[in-house]
Amino acid sequence: MAALTIRNVDDAIKQSLRIRAAQHGVSMEEEARRILREALGCAARSQPLGQRLKQRFAEVAATDFELPARQLPRRPPHWDEMP
């Protein structure tokens, strides 16, 4: 594993990170790792796209949503045929 040092972080950002880490019951380092992992999508790549979308929109998706019936695509016009 690589080490990372971040300099010149605003005091307000550091305090927000400290509070967020405490709310999640983890260290500031672990919280920063989680934030970076989420922002860069490292954890999301392990799941297929459909599952990631379902998880991302679970809070706003209606549970009674029904997919519309699929239809066959229309036939393309035959430009070479003259009436």
C-alpha positions as CSV (number, residue, x, y, z in Angstrom):
1,M,0.0,0.0,0.0
2,A,1.1,3.5,-0.8
3,A,1.3,6.4,1.7
4,L,-0.2,9.8,1.0
5,T,0.4,13.1,2.8
6,I,-1.9,16.0,2.2
7,R,-0.6,19.5,3.1
8,N,-2.4,22.8,3.4
9,V,-5.8,21.5,4.3
10,D,-8.2,24.2,5.6
11,D,-9.0,23.9,9.3
12,A,-12.7,23.7,8.5
13,I,-12.2,20.8,6.1
14,K,-10.1,19.0,8.7
15,Q,-12.8,19.6,11.4
16,S,-15.5,18.3,9.0
17,L,-13.5,15.2,8.3
18,R,-13.0,14.6,12.0
19,I,-16.7,14.9,12.7
20,R,-17.6,12.7,9.8
21,A,-15.1,10.1,10.9
22,A,-16.5,10.2,14.5
23,Q,-20.1,9.7,13.1
24,H,-19.0,6.6,11.3
25,G,-16.9,5.4,14.2
26,V,-13.6,5.3,12.2
27,S,-10.3,7.2,12.3
28,M,-9.8,10.3,10.1
29,E,-7.4,8.3,7.9
30,E,-10.0,5.6,7.3
31,E,-12.7,8.2,6.6
32,A,-10.4,9.9,4.1
33,R,-9.7,6.5,2.4
34,R,-13.5,5.8,2.2
35,I,-14.1,9.3,0.7
36,L,-11.3,8.8,-1.9
37,R,-12.5,5.3,-2.7
38,E,-16.1,6.5,-3.2
39,A,-15.1,9.5,-5.2
40,L,-12.8,7.6,-7.5
41,G,-15.1,4.6,-8.0
42,C,-12.6,1.9,-6.9
43,A,-15.3,0.1,-4.8
44,A,-18.0,0.6,-7.5
45,R,-16.0,-1.2,-10.2
46,S,-16.4,-4.6,-8.4
47,Q,-20.2,-4.5,-9.1
48,P,-21.9,-4.7,-12.5
49,L,-23.4,-1.5,-13.8
50,G,-27.0,-2.5,-13.3
51,Q,-26.4,-3.3,-9.6
52,R,-24.6,0.0,-9.1
53,L,-27.4,2.0,-10.7
54,K,-30.0,0.1,-8.7
55,Q,-28.1,0.8,-5.5
56,R,-27.5,4.4,-6.4
57,F,-31.2,5.2,-7.1
58,A,-32.7,2.9,-4.5
59,E,-33.9,5.8,-2.3
60,V,-35.7,7.6,-5.1
61,A,-37.0,4.7,-7.1
62,A,-40.6,3.7,-6.8
63,T,-41.1,0.2,-5.6
64,D,-44.2,-0.3,-7.8
65,F,-42.4,0.7,-11.0
66,E,-43.1,-1.7,-13.9
67,L,-41.0,-1.8,-17.0
68,P,-42.9,-1.0,-20.2
69,A,-43.5,-3.9,-22.5
70,R,-40.8,-4.3,-25.1
71,Q,-41.7,-4.0,-28.8
72,L,-40.0,-5.1,-31.9
73,P,-38.1,-2.3,-33.6
74,R,-39.8,-0.9,-36.7
75,R,-38.6,-2.1,-40.1
76,P,-36.2,0.3,-41.8
77,P,-37.5,1.8,-45.1
78,H,-36.4,0.2,-48.4
79,W,-35.1,3.1,-50.4
80,D,-34.2,1.0,-53.4
81,E,-37.9,0.0,-54.0
82,M,-39.8,2.4,-56.1
83,P,-43.6,2.5,-55.9
